[in-house]
C-alpha cells in the first residue's frame, strides 16, 4: 500500500511506474481501485471507458 500527499501525486507515481520494468516484473497487479475517473484515458490520450445503466 502506498500513501501520497495528494491524489495527483499518487496518480503521477502510478503513471510513471507503468512505463518501467518494475510494473510487470516485481509484482503482479491483482486489482485496480479507480480513484480518478478516466485518469488512464487522459494520460494516454484514449477515449474514456463508460458504463451504461439499463
Protein Blocks (a to p, Z undefined) as FASTA:
>chain_A
ZZdfbfklmmmmmmmmmmpmklmmmpccfbdcdfbghklmmmnopacdddddZZ
